Amino acid sequence: MDSTVVPGLFGLNLNLMYVLDIQMIDDEIEALERRLKIEHKCVHNVLNNMIAILKTKLPRLRCYAKENLEHILRENKNNLNALSDLEQIYKGLHRISDAERCKERIEKILNSTHEEDMVNKAVCLLEQGYALVHDMSANIENIASSKLTDAHKLLQAEHYKSEKERRMMLQKCVFHNKQAISNLEQSMQCSRTNEYFLRKITALQQFERAQIICSTYPYRIVWSYYIGEAWNRHVDSLQRQKTEHRKKDVLDASCKAIELFLNVANMTDAIDKKSTYISRSLAQIGNILIKRHKTLENNPTDYEFFQDESFVKYIKDPMIPLKKAYDMQKFMPDSFVMNKYGRALFHLSKETDSSDKQQRLQMALEILTRSTECFPMNWFAYSTRMLVAESLGDLHLTTNRKLSWQYFQGALSDGHQCFESKGSAIDMEILARICQKIAKFPFTNKYGAHVVKNVEFLHYALDYLQHGIALSGPSEYNIAKRMASCLYDLDELVPATEWMKRALALCSYVKIYDCKITCLYLLKRYGVESKINGGDKPYYLLREIIYILLKCKKQQANTDEVYEYIIRTDYSNLCSLINDVVTVKQLLKQTGLAIITEILQCETAISKLDIGRQKQMEQFKEQIASVVPLDDIEMVLEEEFEQSSAPIPIPLETQLVPDGYQYSFFISHSNRDSDWVNNMLLFELEKKFSDEDEAFKGN
């Protein structure tokens, strides 16, 4: 039996197998059915197979999933993927005899060396490669977390209603479930190889194996397009990696994709849907040249197509292949080509002056509008048009506010369409940004509650960001940063600070702007909490500011820029903080005092202050020199402790706790820390178990 071929789409572990949202399932089925009308018949079987897998997710559609696969086999009785997946469905229905017949036919084909069977095996791998390339995006860990959380609520409800031994068993279920949730959350924070990256490699491997098994499979030119698409998507995933040879890998993969697309664009075969694949190939080439022109221009390679006369024209003006592609599909509209053309115009608009920028954005808007009119369930067109409308709103903000407002409203409408269909976490972050601008219109580039005109749109922004978290998990940098910004505009300083700290931690390198904003939020919190706590100063915030500045300094970022920003933006709270440092004198270690000293020596910003404030900073500079670092004080206390004859406290064993106690432990804490204790600390401690596997319970 050929071990390189493992038939079936179920075994590929596709993301579409784990979708929970009924609306998303319906939308995806509709999108796949539309592709059946547009794409070549050689991929119809795999498209029907993918539809069948989606239908197995809904109980009322499972019988139709079986019918989809049986229809494939009526057209081609030796389609390996349909046979394998139908075998799994038959087993689930206890139709063992039918499942065995499928299995026998699969084994017969896999063991055969006849030319027809070799083609069937190659097609099986090609279809799997296609499914992997066109699989929908999904955050599997987040879906698992959602399911575990739902299970936790159900178990808790049953636990409250139960008694005696059943109650004890359910109590263990509840706490072990809580442990599973915690472990999953920790795994989501770990660094890992990008799933998208792995899937595109697997797709390419399937395409390569197919060509090794049989080089005479039908419609090679059509499959060449899909292999080129796999290489192109592989580039997108490569760019997210941090490998030593990343630039070379990106160049090689881009060149392989272009070479395949050029072959398809120049094809002479008389096949069905020929113009579709030629126009799409040209659109792909134009987009690659726009997105990666620096990579291709500055890196000469041995690929022959660099000498091709048409390609030389394309690389000089990437809009040539895009215009050709767009003109080809005018009489038979293709949303793929229109979306690529619109996206290309949007990218090029970033590099031009005001007049050309407006012209390109307007043209992109018209093309993308036509795309949505031809194909309503076209989320990529809505996503791109949202960006285009937002850019036009920004462009007209200072010259025509009424027109600017209309564009922002249009962007909001397109973004909401993405929210209701297949939008990504990135789309949700952009949509939240647009809501934020509308809430503060016309002061779209200012931040803070004082510029907010309509708070309701900020509430919408938080809703969209929550959906973004559901799509990508809480570890998405842009989502975390936008969440912090929206909460700051709502004057919710505490959660805004926490989200901004999370964004700072999620970024692989220190961004000066992020350091500025995080320090600003912490400074404002310090000022607010100093006033409301009755003289009890939040010194822990001071240490957090020092930690962030040290992190910034450690990564050799320009900390002077951060110092200048906080002096200019929030002098009063900074002044209050420094005053506490020089007055209390036992707050910081030597490294922290060094940071405060550097702030006081930031002459560029201090020289722009008025005379009174300059004198105040000079006074602080003199006082800071006499502050004793906390390191020295701790050293003295340690020496005193070593000389003390006080007995060492004896740890309390859990086994010595008398019977009849309701709780295993008790937490004493300040009212200010109650949220953190109840929601975080108690949760962590109650996950622990005694030697008898009994859950701890605290109060």
Sequence and secondary structure as in RCSB ss.txt:
>XXXX:A:sequence
MDSTVVPGLFGLNLNLMYVLDIQMIDDEIEALERRLKIEHKCVHNVLNNMIAILKTKLPRLRCYAKENLEHILRE
NKNNLNALSDLEQIYKGLHRISDAERCKERIEKILNSTHEEDMVNKAVCLLEQGYALVHDMSANIENIASSKLTD
AHKLLQAEHYKSEKERRMMLQKCVFHNKQAISNLEQSMQCSRTNEYFLRKITALQQFERAQIICSTYPYRIVWSY
YIGEAWNRHVDSLQRQKTEHRKKDVLDASCKAIELFLNVANMTDAIDKKSTYISRSLAQIGNILIKRHKTLENNP
TDYEFFQDESFVKYIKDPMIPLKKAYDMQKFMPDSFVMNKYGRALFHLSKETDSSDKQQRLQMALEILTRSTECF
PMNWFAYSTRMLVAESLGDLHLTTNRKLSWQYFQGALSDGHQCFESKGSAIDMEILARICQKIAKFPFTNKYGAH
VVKNVEFLHYALDYLQHGIALSGPSEYNIAKRMASCLYDLDELVPATEWMKRALALCSYVKIYDCKITCLYLLKR
YGVESKINGGDKPYYLLREIIYILLKCKKQQANTDEVYEYIIRTDYSNLCSLINDVVTVKQLLKQTGLAIITEIL
QCETAISKLDIGRQKQMEQFKEQIASVVPLDDIEMVLEEEFEQSSAPIPIPLETQLVPDGYQYSFFISHSNRDSD
WVNNMLLFELEKKFSDEDEAFKGN
>XXXX:A:secstr
  TT    SGGGT GGGG   HHHHHHHHHHHHHHHHHS GGGHHHHHHHHHHHHTTSGGGHHHHHHHHHHHHHH
 TT HHHHHHHHHHHHHTT HHHHHHHHHHHHHHHH  SHHHHHHHHHHHHHHHHHHHT     HHHHHHHHHHH
HHHHHHHHHHH  HHHHHHHHHHHHHHHHHHHHHHHHHHS    HHHHHHHHHHHHHHHHHHH S  S HHHHHH
HHHHHHHHHHHHHTT   TTHHHHHHHHHHHHHHHHHHHHT     TTHHHHHHHHHHHHHHHHHHTHHHHHS  
 S GGGG HHHHHHHH THHHHHHHHHHTSSS  HHHHHHHHHHHHHHHTTS HHHHHHHHHHHHHHHHHHHHH 
SS HHHHHHHHHHHHHHHHHHTTT HHHHHHHHHHHHHHHHHHHHTT  HHHHHHHHHHHHHHHHTT TT  SGG
G S HHHHHHHHHHHHHHHHHH TT HHHHHHHHHHHHHTT HHHHHHHHHHHHHHSSS  HHHHHHHHHHHHHH
HHHHHHHTTT   HHHHHHHHHHHHHHHHTT  HHHHHHHHHHH HHHHHHHHHHHHHH  S  HHHHHHHHHHH
T HHHHTTS HHHHHHHHHHHHHHTT   HHHHHHHHHHHHHH          GGGS TT S SB     GGGHH
HIIIIIHHHHTT B TT  B  B 
